[in-house]
């Protein structure tokens, strides 16, 4: 019997929700929405109704990118009147400061985005789509080793209020460990009400009012107008090529898509269908960083530069934090590639709703000149770049990655391998490289990080070109988590979930 579809995601519960909808007659978009709702339950550090993201959708005739990322609020309260504070988290030997509080929360687009995708492309009622997430939130999800690790990383955020402690800690006050069962009845009730009553509940109704009231009372910028007037944008994709593959991904205001396109242009021109050595991957990543620096991070300027480079804007805030990804294909040839983020969360649950708003206004990358300098009512920029790769013969692969600014590194390398005939699992598991910094005099030293497994000669050669070299003995979540699902022209499904981020791949 032919497969109905396939899904790759960052958690078994997330993937199972998509599979359930495919089995029940839903299409790839119904399944992706179900998976993203379930991710809010099973992957609460990475996904939340209080965050946002992007979904690249392919039907038989058209590809559209749905941009439902965070928007800066319409008004800015004075610095002395907001809840905005720094916490320090431990990544195991490396400590990093994050900024949280209601004053760090931007306008969320997660729910408006899912409803926009459903209205345009969905087949199954939203009440059915939400069932897996509601059921799991009520019955509880077993904490995995990876999720327990993430809880530990953001310990100060998950313990910031008594309500968060009730959700994320056990009777002794310790964070939930692997094997514990986490229930979230408030989130179950919120999803149930939204599925039945519609998006209006989260833009004008009780849930929207709870978000706005919390911001007003506890030092946030958000108002009811921010939620009422938020709009999901539908954009034409940015297009690139890698060998015989046509790549479609997120255009500006995402900067991740154009960065990857620039890298693919360079590697495809120099190597065609040949294997790309580690030295050239590292050099290309360094070149990409330099172009971005020269364009002051402006994705529109990068698009214009790419156009110039291929011949014979305004500034936007940047956000580069925790993300998760879902890829779905179905038997009809539809494909959905979705990446979402909540930053690290603002450190407070929306009263009675079981989720945190994002902390996108507290991201260092937003404010190179200092915090609180953002422009009002502007769509924020992200490195997220959910993409589709099309074969000339008719096959399609949905893929994307979490991993902050490592998203572009992970996806560039994975696509290059796929274009040269690598199997899905081999492309995902191949050792990866990431580069920080540029070669300009004013920047920090150029740093090369790589997973071991490259030929010795290539490893040694690329290492000589960098000021700092950081080898990793084993695959690590630092290098992203590429989850991909594909359907070839004959209807055969394959894919891979990246074990670096506890990925899961399922066929239905």
C-alpha positions in Angstrom: 0.0 0.0 0.0 1.4 3.4 -0.9 2.5 5.7 1.9 0.1 8.5 2.8 3.0 10.8 3.9 6.1 11.2 5.9 7.3 13.5 8.7 10.6 14.4 10.3 10.6 16.4 13.6 12.4 17.0 16.8 10.3 14.7 19.1 8.4 11.5 18.8 5.2 13.2 20.1 5.6 16.0 17.5 6.1 13.5 14.6 3.3 11.3 15.9 0.8 14.1 15.8 1.6 14.8 12.1 1.4 11.0 11.3 -2.0 10.8 13.0 -3.4 13.6 10.8 -2.0 12.0 7.7 -3.5 8.6 8.6 -6.9 10.3 9.2 -7.0 11.9 5.7 -5.3 15.2 6.4 -2.8 16.7 4.0 0.8 17.8 4.7 -0.4 21.2 6.0 -2.9 19.8 8.4 -0.2 17.5 9.6 2.4 20.3 10.0 -0.1 22.3 12.0 -0.8 19.4 14.3 2.9 18.8 14.7 3.6 22.4 15.6 0.8 22.5 18.2 2.1 19.2 19.7 5.7 20.7 19.7 4.4 23.3 22.1 3.6 20.5 24.5 6.5 18.1 23.9 9.2 20.7 23.1 8.2 23.7 25.3 11.6 25.3 25.5 11.7 25.6 21.7 8.0 26.0 20.6 5.2 28.0 22.1 2.0 29.8 21.1 3.8 32.9 22.3 6.5 32.7 19.6 6.6 32.7 15.9 8.2 31.2 12.8 8.0 30.5 9.1 6.3 27.8 6.9 7.3 27.1 3.3 4.4 25.4 1.6 4.3 23.6 -1.7 1.1 22.6 -3.5 1.0 21.2 -7.0 1.0 24.6 -8.6 2.7 27.0 -6.2 5.1 27.6 -3.4 4.4 30.2 -0.7 6.3 31.2 2.4 4.1 32.1 5.4 5.9 34.5 7.6 4.4 34.5 11.1 7.5 35.6 13.0 7.5 38.1 15.9 6.6 41.7 15.4 7.9 44.6 17.5 5.1 46.2 19.5 3.3 49.3 18.4 4.3 51.3 21.5 7.4 51.4 23.6 7.2 51.9 27.3 10.0 53.7 29.1 13.0 51.6 30.3 12.2 52.4 33.9 8.6 51.0 33.5 9.3 47.6 32.0 10.2 44.1 33.4 13.5 43.4 31.7 16.3 41.6 33.4 19.3 39.4 32.7 19.7 35.7 33.8 22.8 33.5 33.3 22.6 30.0 32.0 25.2 27.3 31.9 25.8 25.3 28.8 28.4 23.1 30.6 31.6 25.1 31.0 30.2 28.2 29.1 27.9 30.7 30.7 25.8 33.0 28.7 23.5 35.9 29.6 19.9 36.0 28.4 17.4 38.8 28.9 13.9 37.9 30.0 10.8 39.6 31.5 7.6 40.9 30.0 9.5 43.8 28.6 11.4 41.3 26.4 8.3 39.9 24.7 7.5 40.9 21.1 4.1 40.4 19.4 3.7 36.6 18.8 2.6 35.3 15.4 2.5 31.6 16.0 -1.3 31.1 16.2 -2.2 33.6 13.5 0.3 31.9 11.2 -1.1 28.4 11.8 -4.7 29.6 11.2 -3.6 31.4 8.0 -2.0 28.2 6.7 -5.1 26.3 7.6 -7.5 28.7 6.0 -5.6 28.7 2.7 -4.3 25.1 2.5 -5.9 22.9 5.2 -8.4 20.1 4.6 -9.3 18.8 8.1 -11.2 20.9 10.7 -9.0 22.7 13.3 -10.8 20.9 16.1 -9.4 17.6 14.7 -5.9 19.0 14.1 -5.6 20.1 17.7 -6.6 16.8 19.2 -3.1 15.2 19.5 -1.7 18.3 21.3 -4.7 18.6 23.6 -4.7 14.9 24.5 -0.9 14.9 25.2 -1.1 18.1 27.3 -3.9 16.5 29.4 -2.4 13.0 29.7 1.2 14.2 30.0 4.4 13.7 27.9 7.3 11.7 29.1 10.4 14.0 29.4 13.2 12.7 27.1 16.9 13.0 27.8 17.3 15.8 25.3 14.4 17.8 26.7 15.7 17.3 30.2 19.0 18.7 29.0 17.3 21.8 27.5 15.4 22.3 30.8 18.8 22.3 32.6 20.3 24.8 30.1 17.5 27.4 30.8 17.1 26.5 34.5 16.8 30.2 35.7 14.1 30.9 33.2 12.0 27.8 34.0 12.3 28.6 37.7 11.6 32.4 37.4 8.1 32.3 38.9 6.1 29.9 41.1 3.8 29.1 38.2 6.7 28.0 36.0 8.1 25.9 38.9 4.8 24.1 39.1 5.1 23.2 35.4 8.8 22.4 35.2 9.9 21.1 38.6 9.1 18.0 40.7 8.0 17.9 44.4 11.5 18.5 45.6 11.9 21.7 43.5 14.3 20.1 41.0 13.7 20.4 37.2 11.9 17.4 35.7 14.3 14.7 34.7 14.2 12.1 31.9 11.3 9.7 32.5 9.1 12.2 34.4 5.6 12.9 33.0 4.8 16.6 32.4 1.2 17.6 32.2 -0.1 21.0 31.1 -3.9 21.2 31.6 -4.0 24.9 31.1 -2.4 24.6 27.6 -4.8 21.8 26.8 -7.7 24.0 27.7 -6.3 26.9 25.7 -5.8 24.8 22.6 -9.3 23.3 23.0 -10.9 26.7 23.2 -8.9 28.1 20.3 -9.7 25.1 18.1 -13.4 25.4 18.8 -13.9 29.2 18.9 -11.3 30.2 16.4 -8.3 32.6 16.2 -10.3 35.5 17.6 -9.8 34.0 21.1 -6.1 34.8 20.8 -6.4 38.1 19.0 -9.3 39.8 20.7 -10.9 37.3 23.1 -10.0 35.9 26.5 -6.5 34.7 25.7 -5.5 37.9 24.0 -6.9 39.9 26.9 -4.9 37.8 29.3 -1.7 38.5 27.3 -2.4 42.2 27.1 -3.4 42.6 30.7 -0.3 40.7 31.9 1.9 43.0 29.9 0.1 46.2 31.2 0.3 45.1 34.8 3.8 43.5 34.8 5.9 45.7 32.7 5.5 44.6 29.1 5.1 46.5 25.9 2.3 44.5 24.3 -1.3 45.9 24.0 -4.5 44.4 22.6 -3.9 46.3 19.4 -0.7 44.4 18.8 -2.6 41.2 18.9 -5.6 42.4 17.0 -3.7 43.8 14.1 -1.0 41.2 13.7 -0.9 39.9 10.1 0.7 36.8 8.7 2.6 37.6 5.5 2.5 35.3 2.5 5.6 35.7 0.3 7.0 34.2 -2.9 10.0 32.1 -2.1 13.6 33.0 -2.7 15.0 30.6 -5.3 18.5 29.0 -5.7 20.0 26.0 -7.3 22.2 23.2 -6.1 23.2 20.8 -8.9 19.9 19.4 -10.3 17.9 20.7 -7.3 15.8 23.8 -7.2 15.8 25.3 -3.7 12.9 27.4 -2.5 13.3 29.1 0.9 12.3 32.1 3.0 13.0 35.5 1.5 13.6 38.8 3.4 12.9 39.7 6.1 14.5 36.4 6.9 18.2 36.6 6.3 18.9 32.9 6.6 17.5 32.1 3.1 19.6 34.6 1.2 22.7 33.7 3.1 22.3 30.0 2.2 21.5 31.0 -1.4 24.7 33.0 -1.6 26.7 30.0 -0.4 25.0 27.6 -2.8 25.7 30.0 -5.7 29.4 30.0 -4.9 29.8 26.3 -4.3 27.7 25.3 -7.3 29.7 27.6 -9.6 33.1 26.2 -8.4 32.3 22.5 -8.0 29.3 21.7 -10.1 28.5 18.1 -9.2 31.9 17.3 -7.6 32.4 16.6 -3.9 33.0 19.8 -1.9 36.1 19.5 0.3 36.1 20.7 3.9 38.4 23.6 3.0 36.0 25.0 0.5 33.0 24.6 2.9 34.9 26.5 5.6 36.0 29.2 3.2 32.5 29.7 1.9 31.0 30.0 5.4 33.7 32.7 6.2 32.8 34.5 2.9 29.1 34.4 3.8 29.8 36.0 7.2 31.9 38.7 5.5 29.1 39.6 3.0 26.6 39.8 5.9 29.0 42.1 7.8 29.5 44.3 4.8 25.7 44.6 4.4 25.2 45.4 8.1 23.0 42.3 8.4 20.3 43.8 6.1 18.7 40.9 4.2 17.4 43.2 1.4 21.0 44.4 0.8 22.1 40.8 0.7 19.5 40.1 -2.0 20.7 43.0 -4.0 24.3 41.9 -3.6 23.4 38.4 -4.7 21.8 39.8 -7.9 25.0 41.8 -8.7 27.2 38.7 -8.1 25.0 36.6 -10.4 25.2 39.0 -13.4 27.5 37.8 -16.9 16.7 48.5 2.9 16.0 49.0 5.5 17.4 47.6 8.8 15.5 45.0 10.7 16.0 43.6 14.2 17.7 40.2 14.2 16.7 37.2 16.3 18.8 34.1 16.4 17.9 31.8 19.3 16.3 28.4 20.1 14.3 26.8 17.3 12.7 23.5 16.3 11.7 22.2 12.8 9.0 20.1 11.2 9.1 18.7 7.6 6.0 16.9 6.1 5.3 15.5 2.6 2.1 13.7 1.5 1.0 11.4 -1.2 -0.5 14.2 -3.3 2.8 15.9 -3.7 2.2 18.6 -1.1 5.1 19.6 1.2 5.4 21.7 4.3 8.6 22.9 5.9 8.2 24.8 9.1 10.6 26.3 11.6 9.5 28.0 14.8 11.0 29.6 17.9 10.1 31.1 21.2 13.6 32.5 21.9 14.1 31.1 25.4 10.8 32.4 26.8 10.2 35.6 28.7 10.1 33.9 32.2 6.4 34.1 32.9 3.4 32.0 32.0 0.4 33.8 30.5 -2.1 33.5 33.3 -4.3 30.4 32.9 -2.9 29.5 29.5 0.1 27.3 30.1 2.6 29.0 27.8 5.2 31.7 27.9 5.5 34.6 25.5 8.8 34.9 23.7 11.8 37.1 24.7 12.7 38.3 21.2 13.2 41.9 22.4 15.9 40.6 24.8 18.1 39.0 22.1 21.5 40.6 21.9 21.4 40.5 18.1 18.5 42.8 18.0 20.3 45.7 19.6 23.9 46.2 18.4 23.7 49.7 19.8 22.1 48.7 23.1 18.7 47.3 24.2 15.4 49.1 23.8 16.4 50.8 20.5 14.1 48.8 18.3 11.6 50.5 15.9 7.9 50.0 16.6 5.6 47.8 14.6 8.2 46.1 12.4 8.5 42.4 11.4 11.6 41.0 12.9 14.3 39.2 11.0 15.4 35.7 11.6 18.0 33.2 10.5 15.3 30.6 10.1 15.0 29.2 6.6 12.6 26.3 6.1 13.1 25.1 2.6 12.0 22.8 -0.2 14.3 21.1 -2.7 12.8 20.0 -6.0 14.2 17.5 -8.4 13.7 18.0 -12.1 12.0 14.7 -12.3 9.3 15.8 -9.8 10.5 14.8 -6.4 10.4 17.2 -3.4 12.2 17.3 -0.1 11.1 19.4 2.8 14.0 20.3 5.2 15.0 22.8 7.8 16.9 23.2 11.0 17.0 24.7 14.4 20.3 26.0 15.8 20.5 29.8 15.9 23.1 31.1 13.4 24.2 27.5 12.8 21.0 27.1 10.7 22.7 28.5 7.6 25.7 26.3 8.1 23.7 23.1 8.6 21.3 23.6 5.7 24.0 24.7 3.3 26.0 21.6 3.9 23.0 19.3 3.8 21.7 20.7 0.5 25.1 20.4 -1.1 25.3 16.7 -0.1 21.7 16.0 -1.3 22.5 17.7 -4.7 25.4 15.3 -5.1 23.3 12.2 -4.6 23.7 11.6 -0.9 20.9 9.6 0.8 18.8 11.5 3.4 20.4 9.8 6.4 23.9 10.2 5.1 23.4 13.9 4.3 22.0 14.5 7.8 24.7 12.6 9.6 27.7 13.9 7.6 30.2 15.8 9.8 29.5 19.6 9.9 31.5 22.8 10.0 30.5 26.2 11.4 32.4 29.5 11.1 32.1 32.6 13.3 33.6 35.9 12.5 35.1 37.4 9.4 38.5 38.5 8.1 38.0 42.3 8.8 40.3 44.0 11.2 37.5 45.2 13.5 35.9 41.8 14.1 36.7 39.2 16.7 39.1 36.4 15.6 37.7 34.0 13.0 36.7 30.8 14.7 36.3 27.4 13.0 34.2 24.7 14.7 33.9 21.2 13.1 32.8 17.7 13.9 35.5 15.1 13.4 35.3 12.8 10.4 36.8 14.9 7.6 39.9 13.6 5.8 43.1 14.4 7.7 44.5 16.6 4.9 41.4 18.7 4.6 41.1 19.0 8.4 44.6 20.2 8.7 44.4 22.6 5.7 41.2 24.3 6.8 42.4 24.6 10.4 45.4 26.7 9.3 43.1 29.4 8.0 41.5 30.3 11.3 42.6 32.1 14.5 40.6 29.7 16.7 40.0 26.0 15.9 37.4 24.0 17.9 37.1 20.3 17.0 34.2 18.3 18.4 34.7 14.6 18.8 31.1 13.6 18.3 28.0 15.1 16.5 26.4 17.8 18.7 23.3 19.9 18.8 25.5 23.0 18.4 25.7 22.2 14.7 21.9 22.3 14.2 19.3 19.7 13.7 18.2 19.1 10.1 15.0 17.2 9.8 14.0 16.2 6.3 11.2 14.3 4.6 11.0 13.6 0.9 8.7 12.1 -1.8 10.2 11.1 -5.1 8.4 11.2 -8.5 7.2 7.6 -8.0 5.7 8.3 -4.6 8.4 6.7 -2.5 8.9 8.4 0.9 12.2 8.7 2.8 13.8 11.1 5.2 15.7 11.5 8.4 15.4 13.2 11.8 18.7 14.6 13.0 19.9 12.8 16.1 21.9 15.9 17.1 18.5 17.2 18.3 16.7 14.0 19.0 15.1 13.9 15.6 12.4 11.4 14.6 11.3 10.3 11.1 8.0 8.5 10.5 6.2 7.2 7.4 2.4 6.6 7.3 
